[in-house]
Structures are given as C-alpha cells and as structure tokens.
Amino acid sequence: MTADLCSRLPAFYGRFLEMRALLASEGAALEEFSLLLPRLAQEAAISEASASRIAHWESLMEIVPQGSLAQRRMMVLARLRGQGKLNSARIKQIAHSFTGDLDAQVELTGSELRVRILPPNRGEVFRFPDLERALKPLIPAHLNLLVVRFYNTWGDRKAALLNWEEIASAFLSWAEVANEIMEG
C-alpha cells in the first residue's frame, strides 16, 4: 500500500525519509480500513446488521429486545418506518417490514383499528404479535388495535364473485386472485 501511495505523489517527495515514514503509516491504516470496509457496509444495513448493532439501535429507540435476531431486525425496521404521521399508508409500510407485502388492509371502525394481513409467501408463518408490538406505540390511546391474519379459500372467492367465469373476467391472472383480500 505504501508503494501505491508513493506513486501518487511527485517523485520529489519520495526522497524525504519523513514523507516515506508518513506514507508507510498512512498505508498501514488504509490497509486496515480496507479490511474493515465490507463489515462496515454490512453493519450499515439494518437487515444484515449484527446482534450488537441491533442492540445499539434498540437502545436508541427504547425497544425491549424480544425474539430472534431476524425478528429484532424487523422490529427496528418497523420502528424506523413508523416515524411521522400515522395513516393507512404508514401502517402498510410497517407491515411490509414484517411480511414483505404492502397488501394489508387498514380499517377504522368505531374505536377499533383493524389491520388485516395476508400471510407472507403464501402461508409462511411470522409472529403477528411482533407487528402488533411495532404498531402499538404509534396508535392513539383511545383506539384498540387488532392485527389479524387473513386469507380466503377458493370457495370464499367463488361465493363472493358468484361463478368461476366472473372470477376469470375480473382478474388478469390466477395469482392476482390468490393474493386478493376479499370481504368475508
């Protein structure tokens, strides 16, 4: 690394012992930094951060650590996404940090805020209480929060749309039908 640093300066500086010593120490520091750079880049992304980095984020945001490292990462991401005005879009963004899908439904009925979510990846299990724990501090005290898992069977879809031909004409693909949240 020192030779590389020397090559970037005019040849005049290379004659001085002090300059070569300075470049040698700087080269060693740069070499050490270049070895740490991939790890620092990884630590900068919350979704890939180590347990100690997540613990630091949790302490800053006053989150009580619970669950696996992956669940703790999701909680930190959800809390970061939850900053600002609380509305349906914001709640969907927070849910997205857990499910990977923005297709949650948010309904306010009386004093109950109901968040209905399709399970991620067609049935993959995730902890709904984690999502509830992420949303609870953001919800006004006079509202009750209810986070529910929601899915439809093909029979539910057929009953809602009367017949299979109507289903085929209402949607572009069967995947779109499978992912649609229908009123039950």
VMD Tcl script that draws the C-alpha trace (Angstrom):
set ca {
  {0.00 0.00 0.00}
  {2.91 2.36 0.75}
  {4.32 1.98 -2.75}
  {0.89 2.78 -4.16}
  {0.66 5.96 -2.06}
  {4.18 6.99 -3.07}
  {3.29 6.58 -6.74}
  {0.50 9.12 -6.37}
  {2.86 11.88 -5.24}
  {5.50 13.72 -7.22}
  {8.87 11.91 -7.17}
  {10.35 14.83 -5.25}
  {8.55 13.72 -2.03}
  {9.93 10.18 -2.22}
  {13.45 11.42 -1.38}
  {12.43 12.50 2.12}
  {12.62 9.92 4.90}
  {9.86 11.67 6.85}
  {7.49 11.53 3.87}
  {8.16 7.80 3.31}
  {7.55 7.13 7.04}
  {4.31 9.14 6.94}
  {3.09 7.31 3.84}
  {4.02 3.96 5.39}
  {1.90 4.67 8.48}
  {-0.97 6.03 6.37}
  {-0.71 2.98 4.08}
  {-0.98 0.63 7.05}
  {-4.04 2.49 8.34}
  {-5.66 2.41 4.90}
  {-4.93 -1.31 4.58}
  {-6.59 -1.96 7.94}
  {-9.56 0.16 6.94}
  {-9.93 -1.65 3.60}
  {-10.22 -4.94 5.51}
  {-12.98 -3.49 7.74}
  {-14.92 -1.79 4.93}
  {-17.06 -4.83 3.92}
  {-18.07 -5.37 7.55}
  {-18.89 -1.68 8.00}
  {-21.05 -1.75 4.86}
  {-22.88 -4.79 6.20}
  {-23.45 -3.13 9.60}
  {-24.91 -0.06 7.88}
  {-27.85 -2.11 6.56}
  {-30.24 -2.96 9.40}
  {-31.47 -6.06 7.57}
  {-27.91 -7.50 7.75}
  {-26.62 -5.92 10.97}
  {-25.05 -7.94 13.77}
  {-26.67 -8.54 17.13}
  {-24.54 -5.85 18.78}
  {-25.54 -3.26 16.15}
  {-29.22 -4.18 16.52}
  {-28.86 -3.88 20.30}
  {-27.47 -0.38 19.78}
  {-30.49 0.56 17.60}
  {-32.86 -0.97 20.17}
  {-31.34 1.08 22.98}
  {-31.61 4.28 20.92}
  {-35.28 3.65 20.16}
  {-36.10 2.23 23.59}
  {-37.20 -1.13 22.18}
  {-37.21 -4.08 24.56}
  {-35.31 -6.87 22.73}
  {-37.53 -9.89 22.11}
  {-37.30 -12.83 19.74}
  {-34.63 -13.98 17.33}
  {-32.13 -11.66 15.65}
  {-34.27 -11.64 12.48}
  {-37.35 -10.62 14.49}
  {-35.38 -7.91 16.29}
  {-34.18 -6.56 12.91}
  {-37.79 -6.44 11.68}
  {-38.82 -4.55 14.81}
  {-36.10 -1.92 14.30}
  {-37.07 -1.53 10.63}
  {-40.73 -1.24 11.57}
  {-40.00 1.42 14.18}
  {-37.92 3.42 11.69}
  {-40.68 3.20 9.08}
  {-43.21 4.23 11.70}
  {-41.79 7.73 12.12}
  {-44.05 10.57 11.04}
  {-47.79 10.95 10.51}
  {-49.72 7.73 11.15}
  {-52.05 6.84 8.32}
  {-53.04 3.80 6.31}
  {-50.01 4.02 4.03}
  {-47.64 4.25 7.02}
  {-49.25 1.22 8.68}
  {-48.87 -0.71 5.42}
  {-45.18 0.24 5.28}
  {-44.66 -1.02 8.81}
  {-46.49 -4.26 7.99}
  {-44.32 -4.56 4.88}
  {-41.20 -4.75 7.05}
  {-42.62 -7.96 8.54}
  {-44.44 -9.53 5.59}
  {-42.67 -8.17 2.51}
  {-46.10 -7.29 1.10}
  {-47.90 -3.92 1.04}
  {-51.31 -5.55 0.61}
  {-52.51 -5.10 4.20}
  {-55.96 -3.66 4.79}
  {-56.43 -0.97 7.41}
  {-59.93 -0.28 8.69}
  {-61.11 2.09 11.39}
  {-64.47 1.03 12.80}
  {-65.64 3.00 15.80}
  {-62.73 2.88 18.21}
  {-61.06 -0.19 16.72}
  {-58.19 -0.01 14.25}
  {-58.12 -3.32 12.42}
  {-55.11 -4.36 10.34}
  {-55.79 -7.40 8.17}
  {-52.79 -9.09 6.62}
  {-52.29 -11.88 4.16}
  {-49.62 -14.30 5.38}
  {-46.33 -13.68 3.55}
  {-45.16 -16.07 0.84}
  {-48.47 -17.90 0.65}
  {-48.71 -19.10 4.22}
  {-45.23 -18.56 5.69}
  {-45.63 -18.11 9.41}
  {-44.44 -14.94 11.09}
  {-45.19 -13.58 14.52}
  {-48.25 -11.33 14.31}
  {-47.63 -10.13 17.90}
  {-44.35 -8.58 16.66}
  {-46.28 -6.45 14.19}
  {-48.75 -5.52 16.90}
  {-45.87 -4.59 19.22}
  {-44.40 -2.35 16.49}
  {-47.71 -0.57 15.86}
  {-48.90 -0.22 19.48}
  {-46.73 2.79 20.46}
  {-47.90 4.70 17.37}
  {-51.64 4.15 17.82}
  {-53.56 6.80 19.81}
  {-54.57 5.57 23.27}
  {-58.31 5.82 22.58}
  {-58.09 3.25 19.76}
  {-57.97 -0.52 20.15}
  {-55.52 -2.19 17.78}
  {-56.37 -5.55 16.28}
  {-53.91 -7.29 13.94}
  {-55.44 -10.32 12.24}
  {-54.23 -12.92 9.80}
  {-56.49 -13.00 6.80}
  {-56.84 -15.38 3.91}
  {-59.58 -16.62 1.64}
  {-60.28 -20.07 0.31}
  {-61.18 -20.61 -3.32}
  {-64.72 -21.26 -2.08}
  {-64.78 -17.79 -0.46}
  {-63.75 -16.27 -3.77}
  {-66.36 -18.22 -5.72}
  {-69.08 -17.25 -3.22}
  {-68.11 -13.57 -3.40}
  {-67.96 -13.48 -7.21}
  {-70.82 -15.90 -7.97}
  {-69.07 -18.11 -10.57}
  {-65.67 -19.03 -11.96}
  {-66.26 -17.14 -15.22}
  {-66.81 -13.92 -13.30}
  {-63.58 -14.53 -11.39}
  {-61.70 -15.09 -14.65}
  {-63.08 -11.86 -16.16}
  {-62.45 -9.74 -13.04}
  {-58.73 -10.55 -12.67}
  {-55.75 -10.63 -15.02}
  {-54.20 -13.78 -13.55}
  {-54.91 -16.51 -11.01}
  {-52.02 -15.22 -8.90}
  {-53.87 -11.90 -8.61}
  {-56.98 -13.79 -7.44}
  {-54.94 -15.79 -4.91}
  {-53.45 -12.62 -3.39}
  {-56.67 -10.61 -3.28}
  {-58.14 -9.91 0.14}
  {-61.90 -10.27 -0.18}
  {-64.51 -9.30 2.33}
  {-65.66 -12.34 4.25}
}
mol new
graphics top color blue
foreach p $ca { graphics top sphere $p radius 0.5 }
foreach p [lrange $ca 0 end-1] q [lrange $ca 1 end] { graphics top cylinder $p $q radius 0.2 }
display resetview
